[in-house]
Amino acid sequence: MERNYRRFTVKERPELMEEIDRLHSIGWPEFIGADPVTVKYWNKLKTDFPGFQFIMVEEMKGLAVRNDLEHLLVHVRPSLKARYPLTD
């Protein structure tokens, strides 16, 4: 059986933000949402970088969420990723 997956950004489909929030509440431990840095900056991802908040859907049911800017650094200036890694 073939599955039909599609990827959208919050910029393309802002109405999917509720589903993204639901998936985050399932996938992230509760303490992460209580972290002061997360509390201060998390919603800025949605407003400042909506083109980099991804959701993958199958028949309009949320499957996965990705929030990142790391791939942006590679395209803007490859040396930045080596100098300032966003992950260990």
Order of alpha helices (4+ residues) and beta strands (2+ residues): beta-alpha-alpha-alpha-beta-beta-alpha-alpha
